Amino acid sequence: MLTVYTQSAQGQRWLEQYRHQCPIFTCLLGFTDTCLIPGISAAGNTPQARQTTAIADAEFLINGVQAQPYYALPPLSAGVSPVFITRAVTESLNILVHLFNTGLVIAPAVPAIDLGGIPARCVSTGQALPLAMVHHLFQQGLIWGEKLAQSASYLIISECVVGGTTTALALLTALGIDARGKVNSSHPHCNHQQKWDIVEQGLKTISAITDPFALVAAIGDPMQITAAAMAIAASRHGGVLLAGGTQMLAVYALIQRLLQTQSLGANLEQIVVGTTRWVAEDPTGDTVGLAKHLAPVPLIATQLSFADSRYLALQRYEAGFVKEGVGAGGMAIAAHLYGDWHQTQLLGAIETLLDRYFHGNS
């Protein structure tokens, strides 16, 4: 069920260390005006729908299927939200979930820890966040990473930031990594040129900046600095699974730069990136290549397949219409490690949840 794509020995050690251990799951909710650009993301088929994607996913993650949700899951061009994968695992295995509001336009309709953040402006402005806010979110991430790690065998840190692969491209590039044409997307064929055109505008304003906090302030989003700080603090006590694809590789790159420039204690051997094979093997990106560039990070992916699903909406994952989000890959990895689930159990739990969602079955 699991494949380690980079840093195999370290990745396998991590998996063995946390086999049969119950994690704590966190999801960092954030917003960037970048997602309002027409066509930039398929996580909601209109800019208006994308304004509520994160809070709708958060509500479903906590409450599951409801007859009348406060925020309904937004329609996608094809497929269904990856939150179905995450919810199926957390619900079935009783895994504790913490939501964090790192900066949203609209507050979630379910309990979430408000970190006092704000939404980011579009990456093209080169002025995404106030520098003071970036430092504030960093401190909040350190506090909560430390706190949660005290009671967790390992911590899963996930995200829900629509447009976040574009801010990831910006951050990776600003950190000196050649990520153009390599990031993933919610589209079946990544819109690389559109992303680059937007990112390039923002990068023109920061040619002389090297400070990691200033880079996030210029072209990042509120999730990135929070997740980096949370992972740094938690790694001092136990394992950290950064649950996501390109966005979490950008977070890992940010961690590396922070450790180079700040007096911070962290244990990089405890940090891995976990995603889906739809991301790791996406032919329109180069996730594995990016991970290799960020050595020593192990890139681990669930081999979950929807090819034989009885739901067309899940089969669409195999065509690249949905790949990752809301920690779906990380939770599928946790299902294997903690619940000893394999393909049959995981697919069955997800389809059972979809039965209730589509047909109202109890």
VOGUMI-289301 format. One record per residue (C-alpha): x, y, z. Coordinates in steps of 0.02 Angstrom, whole numbers, always signed. Example, Ala and Ser with C-alpha at 12.3 -4.5 7.8 and 13.67 -1.06 7.14 Angstrom:
<atoms>
+--------+--------+--------+
:      x :      y :      z :
+--------+--------+--------+
:   +615 :   -225 :   +390 :
:   +684 :    -53 :   +357 :
+--------+--------+--------+
</atoms>
This chain:
<atoms>
+--------+--------+--------+
:      x :      y :      z :
+--------+--------+--------+
:     +0 :     +0 :     +0 :
:   +148 :   +118 :    +24 :
:   +294 :   +168 :    -86 :
:   +445 :   +270 :    -31 :
:   +500 :   +369 :   -184 :
:   +650 :   +461 :   -111 :
:   +770 :   +430 :    +34 :
:   +711 :   +250 :    +44 :
:   +809 :   +194 :   +198 :
:   +756 :   +344 :   +302 :
:   +577 :   +330 :   +241 :
:   +566 :   +146 :   +285 :
:   +638 :   +179 :   +458 :
:   +506 :   +312 :   +486 :
:   +366 :   +196 :   +431 :
:   +426 :    +57 :   +545 :
:   +446 :   +175 :   +692 :
:   +264 :   +232 :   +681 :
:   +180 :    +71 :   +629 :
:    +30 :    +34 :   +741 :
:    +44 :   +208 :   +817 :
:   -108 :   +324 :   +820 :
:    -72 :   +498 :   +753 :
:   -153 :   +665 :   +787 :
:   -218 :   +745 :   +627 :
:   -210 :   +932 :   +597 :
:   -276 :  +1029 :   +449 :
:   -217 :  +1208 :   +421 :
:   -348 :  +1309 :   +331 :
:   -293 :  +1462 :   +234 :
:   -336 :  +1575 :    +90 :
:   -246 :  +1668 :    -47 :
:   -327 :  +1787 :   -171 :
:   -226 :  +1692 :   -302 :
:   -367 :  +1563 :   -305 :
:   -489 :  +1694 :   -373 :
:   -397 :  +1704 :   -540 :
:   -508 :  +1618 :   -670 :
:   -445 :  +1444 :   -714 :
:   -304 :  +1441 :   -586 :
:   -379 :  +1298 :   -486 :
:   -506 :  +1159 :   -508 :
:   -543 :  +1147 :   -321 :
:   -712 :  +1227 :   -352 :
:   -766 :  +1259 :   -530 :
:   -789 :  +1449 :   -511 :
:   -694 :  +1585 :   -417 :
:   -849 :  +1608 :   -308 :
:   -854 :  +1423 :   -263 :
:   -669 :  +1425 :   -220 :
:   -701 :  +1556 :    -85 :
:   -788 :  +1424 :    +21 :
:   -693 :  +1267 :    -29 :
:   -584 :  +1263 :   +127 :
:   -725 :  +1294 :   +250 :
:   -839 :  +1169 :   +163 :
:   -703 :  +1036 :   +168 :
:   -671 :  +1078 :   +351 :
:   -855 :  +1059 :   +393 :
:   -866 :   +891 :   +306 :
:   -706 :   +832 :   +389 :
:   -781 :   +866 :   +561 :
:   -966 :   +828 :   +535 :
:   -967 :   +704 :   +393 :
:  -1127 :   +683 :   +292 :
:  -1264 :   +805 :   +342 :
:  -1436 :   +832 :   +267 :
:  -1413 :  +1020 :   +267 :
:  -1231 :  +1074 :   +286 :
:  -1197 :  +1256 :   +322 :
:  -1070 :  +1257 :   +179 :
:  -1098 :  +1123 :    +49 :
:   -949 :  +1047 :    -39 :
:   -920 :  +1149 :   -198 :
:   -951 :  +1066 :   -366 :
:   -796 :  +1009 :   -459 :
:   -774 :   +991 :   -645 :
:   -755 :   +804 :   -614 :
:   -734 :   +690 :   -464 :
:   -765 :   +727 :   -280 :
:   -665 :   +813 :   -146 :
:   -519 :   +718 :    -69 :
:   -597 :   +757 :    +99 :
:   -697 :   +596 :    +74 :
:   -535 :   +497 :    +92 :
:   -483 :   +592 :   +247 :
:   -653 :   +584 :   +331 :
:   -674 :   +398 :   +295 :
:   -513 :   +361 :   +391 :
:   -534 :   +481 :   +536 :
:   -714 :   +424 :   +561 :
:   -678 :   +238 :   +551 :
:   -518 :   +238 :   +656 :
:   -570 :   +375 :   +779 :
:   -419 :   +484 :   +743 :
:   -418 :   +651 :   +833 :
:   -435 :   +801 :   +717 :
:   -382 :   +982 :   +751 :
:   -427 :  +1121 :   +629 :
:   -325 :  +1281 :   +623 :
:   -381 :  +1443 :   +544 :
:   -218 :  +1520 :   +481 :
:   -306 :  +1655 :   +380 :
:   -478 :  +1637 :   +301 :
:   -600 :  +1760 :   +222 :
:   -747 :  +1671 :   +305 :
:   -737 :  +1583 :   +474 :
:   -775 :  +1395 :   +473 :
:   -945 :  +1335 :   +533 :
:   -860 :  +1203 :   +642 :
:   -740 :  +1226 :   +788 :
:   -567 :  +1281 :   +732 :
:   -420 :  +1355 :   +825 :
:   -404 :  +1535 :   +764 :
:   -221 :  +1584 :   +752 :
:   -259 :  +1766 :   +716 :
:   -200 :  +1758 :   +537 :
:   -266 :  +1846 :   +383 :
:   -293 :  +1792 :   +202 :
:   -150 :  +1822 :    +81 :
:   -158 :  +1941 :    -64 :
:   -122 :  +1871 :   -237 :
:    +56 :  +1810 :   -261 :
:    +72 :  +1924 :   -412 :
:    +70 :  +2078 :   -299 :
:   +233 :  +2034 :   -212 :
:   +147 :  +2091 :    -52 :
:    +51 :  +1938 :     +3 :
:    +59 :  +1961 :   +192 :
:   +124 :  +2090 :   +317 :
:   +294 :  +2037 :   +383 :
:   +233 :  +2054 :   +562 :
:    +92 :  +1931 :   +525 :
:   +215 :  +1803 :   +456 :
:   +316 :  +1813 :   +618 :
:   +156 :  +1798 :   +720 :
:    +99 :  +1642 :   +628 :
:   +272 :  +1568 :   +647 :
:   +263 :  +1588 :   +835 :
:    +88 :  +1513 :   +838 :
:   +149 :  +1364 :   +739 :
:   +292 :  +1336 :   +861 :
:   +173 :  +1343 :  +1009 :
:    +47 :  +1221 :   +938 :
:   +177 :  +1103 :   +865 :
:   +255 :  +1089 :  +1037 :
:    +87 :  +1069 :  +1123 :
:    +16 :   +935 :  +1008 :
:   +178 :   +836 :   +999 :
:   +170 :   +809 :  +1186 :
:    +19 :   +694 :  +1166 :
:    +48 :   +620 :   +993 :
:   +156 :   +476 :   +935 :
:   +167 :   +571 :   +773 :
:    +83 :   +725 :   +703 :
:     +1 :   +736 :   +532 :
:     +4 :   +914 :   +466 :
:   -109 :   +942 :   +317 :
:   -179 :  +1093 :   +226 :
:   -327 :  +1160 :   +133 :
:   -274 :  +1313 :    +33 :
:   -353 :  +1333 :   -138 :
:   -224 :  +1404 :   -257 :
:    -87 :  +1339 :   -144 :
:    +12 :  +1250 :   -279 :
:    +40 :  +1420 :   -359 :
:   +104 :  +1496 :   -197 :
:   +208 :  +1338 :   -176 :
:   +287 :  +1369 :   -346 :
:   +324 :  +1547 :   -295 :
:   +402 :  +1497 :   -129 :
:   +506 :  +1355 :   -202 :
:   +572 :  +1470 :   -338 :
:   +609 :  +1610 :   -214 :
:   +707 :  +1485 :   -110 :
:   +817 :  +1448 :   -259 :
:   +737 :  +1287 :   -318 :
:   +699 :  +1261 :   -502 :
:   +516 :  +1215 :   -486 :
:   +449 :  +1288 :   -648 :
:   +348 :  +1155 :   -739 :
:   +365 :  +1033 :   -594 :
:   +226 :  +1073 :   -471 :
:    +60 :   +984 :   -465 :
:   -114 :  +1052 :   -494 :
:   -296 :  +1009 :   -465 :
:   -313 :  +1009 :   -655 :
:   -287 :   +845 :   -749 :
:   -151 :   +932 :   -850 :
:    -60 :  +1060 :   -745 :
:    -80 :  +1241 :   -801 :
:   +106 :  +1274 :   -785 :
:   +115 :  +1429 :   -895 :
:    -29 :  +1516 :   -807 :
:    +50 :  +1481 :   -639 :
:   +220 :  +1542 :   -695 :
:   +151 :  +1703 :   -769 :
:    +71 :  +1745 :   -602 :
:   +221 :  +1693 :   -499 :
:   +343 :  +1787 :   -610 :
:   +252 :  +1950 :   -575 :
:   +274 :  +1927 :   -389 :
:   +455 :  +1870 :   -401 :
:   +503 :  +2029 :   -494 :
:   +473 :  +2127 :   -334 :
:   +589 :  +2023 :   -222 :
:   +748 :  +1993 :   -318 :
:   +861 :  +2042 :   -172 :
:   +764 :  +1958 :    -30 :
:   +838 :  +1802 :    +52 :
:   +759 :  +1807 :   +225 :
:   +630 :  +1665 :   +233 :
:   +502 :  +1768 :   +330 :
:   +513 :  +1909 :   +203 :
:   +493 :  +1785 :    +60 :
:   +333 :  +1715 :   +133 :
:   +271 :  +1892 :   +163 :
:   +302 :  +1935 :    -19 :
:   +241 :  +1781 :   -113 :
:   +176 :  +1652 :    +10 :
:    +17 :  +1606 :   +101 :
:    -25 :  +1594 :   +287 :
:    -23 :  +1405 :   +294 :
:   +158 :  +1387 :   +239 :
:   +245 :  +1475 :   +384 :
:   +125 :  +1399 :   +511 :
:   +152 :  +1222 :   +449 :
:   +340 :  +1246 :   +443 :
:   +346 :  +1307 :   +623 :
:   +229 :  +1171 :   +683 :
:   +336 :  +1036 :   +602 :
:   +497 :  +1108 :   +672 :
:   +429 :  +1107 :   +850 :
:   +345 :   +937 :   +837 :
:   +499 :   +854 :   +763 :
:   +592 :   +883 :   +926 :
:   +475 :   +758 :  +1011 :
:   +419 :   +634 :   +878 :
:   +368 :   +603 :   +701 :
:   +294 :   +727 :   +579 :
:   +203 :   +682 :   +420 :
:   +180 :   +832 :   +306 :
:    +23 :   +775 :   +216 :
:    +18 :   +843 :    +41 :
:   +113 :   +856 :   -122 :
:   +193 :  +1011 :   -196 :
:   +128 :  +1122 :    -56 :
:   +211 :  +1018 :    +79 :
:   +373 :  +1005 :    -19 :
:   +373 :  +1195 :    -18 :
:   +345 :  +1190 :   +171 :
:   +492 :  +1071 :   +189 :
:   +602 :  +1186 :    +84 :
:   +550 :  +1330 :   +197 :
:   +596 :  +1225 :   +350 :
:   +769 :  +1197 :   +277 :
:   +795 :  +1384 :   +249 :
:   +730 :  +1428 :   +422 :
:   +852 :  +1306 :   +501 :
:   +994 :  +1382 :   +401 :
:   +954 :  +1560 :   +453 :
:   +878 :  +1545 :   +627 :
:   +934 :  +1466 :   +791 :
:   +802 :  +1330 :   +793 :
:   +812 :  +1151 :   +852 :
:   +733 :  +1023 :   +739 :
:   +755 :   +840 :   +694 :
:   +739 :   +824 :   +505 :
:   +751 :   +634 :   +516 :
:   +579 :   +637 :   +597 :
:   +497 :   +732 :   +454 :
:   +426 :   +650 :   +298 :
:   +309 :   +707 :   +160 :
:   +161 :   +592 :   +126 :
:    +45 :   +603 :    -22 :
:    -50 :   +501 :   -151 :
:    +19 :   +409 :   -301 :
:    -91 :   +524 :   -408 :
:    +28 :   +663 :   -354 :
:   +189 :   +563 :   -345 :
:   +163 :   +490 :   -519 :
:    +76 :   +639 :   -599 :
:   +146 :   +643 :   -777 :
:   +112 :   +830 :   -791 :
:   +226 :   +873 :   -644 :
:   +387 :   +812 :   -564 :
:   +351 :   +786 :   -379 :
:   +486 :   +654 :   -360 :
:   +614 :   +766 :   -443 :
:   +572 :   +907 :   -324 :
:   +584 :   +791 :   -175 :
:   +755 :   +729 :   -232 :
:   +814 :   +909 :   -241 :
:   +757 :   +933 :    -60 :
:   +857 :   +788 :    +11 :
:   +851 :   +719 :   +142 :
:   +660 :   +720 :   +138 :
:   +577 :   +551 :   +109 :
:   +428 :   +562 :     -9 :
:   +302 :   +426 :    +34 :
:   +140 :   +392 :    -59 :
:    -10 :   +280 :    -35 :
:    -42 :   +164 :   -181 :
:   -230 :   +179 :   -158 :
:   -320 :   +151 :   -324 :
:   -495 :   +198 :   -377 :
:   -484 :   +106 :   -543 :
:   -609 :    -26 :   -487 :
:   -723 :    +88 :   -387 :
:   -908 :    +75 :   -417 :
:   -915 :   +265 :   -415 :
:   -870 :   +360 :   -573 :
:   -830 :   +510 :   -463 :
:   -688 :   +410 :   -385 :
:   -632 :   +334 :   -549 :
:   -599 :   +512 :   -610 :
:   -449 :   +518 :   -492 :
:   -364 :   +393 :   -606 :
:   -380 :   +518 :   -749 :
:   -299 :   +656 :   -645 :
:   -453 :   +761 :   -610 :
:   -423 :   +755 :   -421 :
:   -258 :   +707 :   -342 :
:   -238 :   +765 :   -162 :
:   -299 :   +885 :    -29 :
:   -355 :   +897 :   +153 :
:   -220 :   +772 :   +199 :
:   -297 :   +632 :    +96 :
:   -132 :   +547 :    +56 :
:    -70 :   +564 :   +234 :
:   -227 :   +489 :   +306 :
:   -221 :   +344 :   +184 :
:    -43 :   +312 :   +244 :
:   -104 :   +321 :   +424 :
:   -243 :   +197 :   +386 :
:   -112 :    +71 :   +331 :
:     +6 :   +104 :   +475 :
:   -120 :   +116 :   +617 :
:   -268 :    +13 :   +555 :
:   -168 :   -108 :   +448 :
:   -289 :    -66 :   +308 :
:   -254 :   -116 :   +130 :
:   -339 :    -73 :    -34 :
:   -501 :   -166 :     +2 :
:   -533 :    -91 :   +174 :
:   -487 :    +85 :   +123 :
:   -588 :    +87 :    -37 :
:   -734 :     +8 :    +56 :
:   -734 :   +142 :   +191 :
:   -728 :   +281 :    +61 :
:   -867 :   +206 :    -44 :
:   -975 :   +179 :   +111 :
:   -957 :   +364 :   +150 :
:  -1005 :   +407 :    -28 :
:  -1157 :   +292 :    -13 :
:  -1219 :   +400 :   +131 :
:  -1176 :   +560 :    +40 :
:  -1261 :   +519 :   -124 :
:  -1403 :   +409 :    -64 :
:  -1435 :   +459 :   +116 :
:  -1400 :   +286 :   +185 :
:  -1366 :   +275 :   +371 :
+--------+--------+--------+
</atoms>
